[in-house]
């Protein structure tokens, strides 16, 4: 990744997250995008290396191909996407210290994901 990567924040209202990133990381180039339809062109035009998606757009499909096929995108973060159970990495690595080593983290992240879904859909 370059010393000054270009970051695209994708959400309905990108101004707030962009302001936070600009304040906390003035060394980064932060751009906003409020539509999945415009995202592939913006990636191509700017050579962005990082894409944050904070909210899913229920109307259009996520532009996966634009991210996977981009020669510049190195990191993608999708807000609201969680891993739990054996699909997630173990916080203590590949070791199993005792029975239940993975049970605690799996239950914790499962709970956090469920709570997030419940609060977003109220």
C-alpha positions as CSV (number, residue, x, y, z in Angstrom):
1,X,0.0,0.0,0.0
2,X,1.2,3.5,-0.8
3,X,2.3,5.9,1.9
4,X,-0.7,8.1,1.3
5,X,-3.5,5.7,0.2
6,X,-6.8,6.9,-1.3
7,X,-9.8,5.8,0.7
8,X,-13.4,5.7,-0.6
9,X,-16.2,5.8,2.1
10,X,-19.5,4.4,0.6
11,X,-22.7,5.2,2.5
12,X,-25.9,7.1,2.1
13,X,-24.4,10.2,3.7
14,X,-20.6,10.0,3.5
15,X,-19.9,13.5,4.9
16,X,-19.9,12.5,8.6
17,X,-17.5,9.5,8.3
18,X,-15.3,11.5,5.9
19,X,-15.0,14.3,8.4
20,X,-14.0,11.9,11.1
21,X,-11.4,10.3,8.9
22,X,-10.1,13.6,7.7
23,X,-9.7,14.8,11.3
24,X,-8.1,11.7,12.7
25,X,-6.0,10.9,9.6
26,X,-5.1,14.2,7.8
27,X,-2.4,12.3,5.9
28,X,-5.0,10.3,3.9
29,X,-7.0,11.2,0.8
30,X,-10.6,10.4,1.7
31,X,-13.4,10.5,-0.9
32,X,-17.1,9.9,-0.5
33,X,-19.5,7.9,-2.6
34,X,-23.2,7.7,-2.0
35,X,-24.1,5.0,-4.5
36,X,-23.0,1.5,-5.4
37,X,-23.7,2.4,-9.1
38,X,-21.0,5.1,-9.0
39,X,-18.5,3.1,-7.0
40,X,-16.8,1.1,-9.8
41,X,-16.2,4.3,-11.8
42,X,-14.8,6.1,-8.8
43,X,-12.4,3.3,-8.0
44,X,-11.2,3.3,-11.6
45,X,-10.9,7.1,-11.8
46,X,-9.1,7.5,-8.5
47,X,-7.0,4.4,-8.1
48,X,-8.4,3.9,-4.6
49,X,-6.6,1.3,-2.5
50,X,-9.2,1.1,0.4
51,X,-13.0,1.0,0.2
52,X,-15.2,1.2,3.3
53,X,-18.8,0.4,3.0
54,X,-20.8,1.5,6.0
55,X,-24.3,0.6,5.0
56,X,-25.7,-1.9,2.6
57,X,-27.8,-0.6,-0.2
58,X,-30.8,-2.8,-0.4
59,X,-31.7,-1.7,-3.9
60,X,-28.6,-2.6,-5.8
61,X,-26.2,-5.5,-5.5
62,X,-22.8,-4.8,-4.1
63,X,-20.3,-4.2,-7.0
64,X,-18.1,-7.2,-6.1
65,X,-16.6,-7.5,-9.5
66,X,-15.3,-3.9,-9.5
67,X,-13.5,-4.6,-6.2
68,X,-12.1,-8.0,-7.1
69,X,-11.0,-7.0,-10.6
70,X,-9.5,-3.6,-9.6
71,X,-5.7,-3.5,-9.9
72,X,-5.5,-0.9,-7.1
73,X,-8.0,-2.0,-4.3
74,X,-6.0,-3.7,-1.6
75,X,-8.5,-3.7,1.3
76,X,-12.3,-3.6,1.6
77,X,-14.3,-3.3,4.8
78,X,-18.0,-4.0,4.8
79,X,-19.9,-2.6,7.8
80,X,-22.4,-5.0,9.3
81,X,-20.6,-8.1,8.1
82,X,-19.6,-10.4,10.9
83,X,-18.0,-13.8,11.3
84,X,-18.9,-16.1,14.1
85,X,-18.3,-19.8,14.8
86,X,-15.6,-21.7,13.0
87,X,-15.7,-19.2,10.1
88,X,-13.8,-16.6,12.2
89,X,-10.2,-16.5,13.3
90,X,-9.4,-17.7,16.8
91,X,-8.1,-14.7,18.9
92,X,-5.3,-16.9,20.3
93,X,-4.1,-18.3,17.0
94,X,-4.2,-21.9,15.9
95,X,-3.6,-23.3,19.4
96,X,-6.3,-24.9,21.5
97,X,-5.3,-24.2,25.1
98,X,-8.2,-26.2,26.6
99,X,-11.7,-27.4,26.0
100,X,-13.9,-24.5,25.0
101,X,-11.1,-22.2,23.7
102,X,-13.1,-21.3,20.7
103,X,-16.5,-21.5,22.4
104,X,-16.3,-18.2,24.2
105,X,-15.2,-16.0,21.3
106,X,-17.7,-17.7,19.0
107,X,-20.6,-17.1,21.4
108,X,-19.5,-13.5,22.0
109,X,-19.3,-12.5,18.3
110,X,-22.6,-14.4,17.6
111,X,-24.2,-12.3,20.4
112,X,-22.7,-9.0,19.0
113,X,-23.9,-9.8,15.5
114,X,-27.4,-10.7,16.7
115,X,-27.7,-7.5,18.8
116,X,-26.6,-5.4,15.9
117,X,-29.2,-6.9,13.6
118,X,-31.9,-6.5,16.2
119,X,-31.1,-2.8,16.8
120,X,-30.8,-2.0,13.1
121,X,-34.2,-3.5,12.4
122,X,-36.3,-1.9,15.1
